[in-house]
Amino acid sequence: MLQEIPPLFCFALSGILFTIGAIGAITRRNVIVIFMCIELMLNAVNLVFIASGNALSSMDGAVFVFFIMTVAAVEAAVGLAIFVMVFRLQGTVNADEVNLLRG
Amino acid sequence: MDMVSFKGFIFIVAALIAIAASLLMVTRKNPIHSALWMIVTFFAMAVIYLLLNAQFIAVAQIMVYAGAIMMLILFVIMLVHMEKGPEAEESKKSGPGKTRVAGAVITVILLLEVLFGSLFYQMTGRTGDYPTELVNNTGNVKTVGSLLYGQYLFPFEIASLLLLVGIVGAVVIAKRK
């Protein structure tokens, strides 16, 4: 039987990935790159769910990750439609220049 | 243990690939390069899910994230950047502003707190009903499936409704007036 990975390493990796995603979401200006950074943060959270579920011999972590993936897919569909619309109306996807709520 | 186990070795390699690819994703100027590095990150994370005995989630990660979502993002990048050059968006201002740097520093402080907390946490000792041997005997996908269609049936139906609303919403938003 192979030795299991301690959950501490998974938590550390998840924290690092979440921080990289958060820094990217703060510092970048292209909304599509900001969106990808949010996806990275969601993935970091998924990793904590899976690692905890494995360490606590529970299956609920995998189910929760499944629901998070569903929400991420819906978010991608609606968010990217909004980006296409914003680009059509404003001619840019720079988050600093998109400052109007109306078309 | 004087020798790093096989699983640990694979984990370290996959973790380093994930961190390096996500760093490259955040720092690339061209959004298409960012998206491609993001796919590398997703594959490395799928390997880690496999190491953590979550086969179903690993396959779903590759199909949903690396397949569907990233393909959608790549298409939108190509749609949005047709007229402008790839670096037109961020070439006007050079470097992030002071507030952004402050936000990044605060985020790093939060990371240090999380690492400190994960060093000194204690498990309560209670464990769930699905130890790894049992799950491997029945099969990971079968276990997740019976949970999804049994205990979590109502949230599963709500998730399908959410997907339907998302499809309709995306079509309505992106439709030309």
Interface residues (C-beta under 8 A of the other chain):
Chain A: L2 Q3 E4 I5 L8 F9 C10 F11 A12 L13 G15 I16 L17 F18 T19 I20 G21 A22 I23 G24 I26 T27 R28 R29 N30 I32 V33 F35 M36 C37 E39 L40 N43 N46 L47 I50 A51 G53 N54 A55 L56 S57 S58 M59 D60 G61 A62 V63 V65 F66 F67 M69 T70 V71 A72 A73 V74 E75 A76 A77 V78 L80 A81 I82 F83 V84 M85 F87 T92 V93 N94 D96
Chain B: M1 S5 F6 K7 G8 F11 A15 A18 I19 S22 L23 M25 V26 P31 S34 A35 M38 T41 F42 M45 I48 Y49 L51 L52 N53 A54 F56 I57 A60 Q61 V64 Y65 A68 I69 L72 I73 V76 I77 L79 V80 E89 E90 K93 P96 R100 V101 G103 A104 T107 V108 L110 L111 V114 L115 S118 L119 M123 R126 T127 G128 D129 Y130 P131 T132 V135 N140 T143 V144 L147 L148 Y152 P155 A159 L162 L163 V165 G166 I167 G169 A170 V171 I173 A174
